Protein backbone atom coordinates (compact mmCIF):
# COMPACT_ATOMS: atom_id res chain seq x y z
CA UNK A 1 0.00 0.00 0.00
CA UNK A 2 1.39 3.39 -1.03
CA UNK A 3 1.90 6.03 1.62
CA UNK A 4 -0.08 9.23 1.48
CA UNK A 5 2.00 12.34 0.87
CA UNK A 6 1.71 15.22 3.32
CA UNK A 7 3.69 18.16 4.63
CA UNK A 8 5.62 18.42 7.86
CA UNK A 9 3.20 21.13 9.03
CA UNK A 10 0.21 18.79 8.55
CA UNK A 11 1.94 16.03 10.54
CA UNK A 12 2.74 18.55 13.30
CA UNK A 13 -0.92 19.56 13.36
CA UNK A 14 -2.06 15.92 13.68
CA UNK A 15 0.46 15.31 16.47
CA UNK A 16 -0.53 18.49 18.31
CA UNK A 17 -4.24 17.65 18.12
CA UNK A 18 -3.77 14.14 19.52
CA UNK A 19 -1.29 15.22 22.20
CA UNK A 20 -3.68 17.98 23.35
CA UNK A 21 -6.44 15.39 23.59
CA UNK A 22 -4.26 13.19 25.80
CA UNK A 23 -2.41 15.97 27.64
CA UNK A 24 -4.27 19.31 27.80
CA UNK A 25 -1.09 21.16 28.82
CA UNK A 26 0.37 20.61 25.32
CA UNK A 27 0.82 23.85 23.40
CA UNK A 28 2.20 22.35 20.20
CA UNK A 29 4.38 19.58 18.76
CA UNK A 30 7.13 20.50 16.32
CA UNK A 31 9.24 18.23 14.13
CA UNK A 32 12.97 18.71 13.74
CA UNK A 33 14.62 17.04 10.76
CA UNK A 34 17.51 14.77 11.67
CA UNK A 35 19.59 12.43 9.56
CA UNK A 36 17.27 9.63 8.50
CA UNK A 37 14.03 11.10 9.82
CA UNK A 38 12.45 13.48 12.31
CA UNK A 39 12.35 14.05 16.07
CA UNK A 40 9.44 15.48 18.05
CA UNK A 41 9.68 18.45 20.36
CA UNK A 42 6.71 19.00 22.64
CA UNK A 43 6.06 22.47 24.04
CA UNK A 44 3.74 22.68 27.03
CA UNK A 45 2.45 25.17 29.57
CA UNK A 46 1.46 23.96 32.98
CA UNK A 47 -1.64 25.41 34.58
CA UNK A 48 -2.52 25.79 38.27
CA UNK A 49 -4.98 22.90 37.90
CA UNK A 50 -2.88 20.62 35.68
CA UNK A 51 0.78 19.91 36.32
CA UNK A 52 1.04 17.02 33.84
CA UNK A 53 4.04 17.32 31.53
CA UNK A 54 3.34 15.61 28.18
CA UNK A 55 5.93 12.86 27.65
CA UNK A 56 8.01 13.26 24.51
CA UNK A 57 7.98 9.47 24.15
CA UNK A 58 4.23 9.54 23.44
CA UNK A 59 4.73 12.10 20.67
CA UNK A 60 7.53 9.97 19.20
CA UNK A 61 5.29 6.88 19.23
CA UNK A 62 2.48 8.81 17.53
CA UNK A 63 4.95 10.07 14.93
CA UNK A 64 6.15 6.53 14.22
CA UNK A 65 2.54 5.44 13.70
CA UNK A 66 1.83 8.36 11.35
CA UNK A 67 4.99 7.69 9.34
CA UNK A 68 3.75 4.17 8.59
CA UNK A 69 0.85 5.76 6.70
CA UNK A 70 2.27 9.10 5.52
CA UNK A 71 5.34 10.31 3.67
CA UNK A 72 6.48 13.82 4.58
CA UNK A 73 7.20 15.98 1.55
CA UNK A 74 8.08 19.66 1.63
CA UNK A 75 6.20 22.16 -0.47
Secondary structure, DSSP 4 states (H G I P E B T S, - for coil): -PPEEE-HHHHHHHHHHHHHHH-TTEEEEEEEEETTEEEEEEEE---SS--PPPPHHHHHHHHHHHHHHEEE---
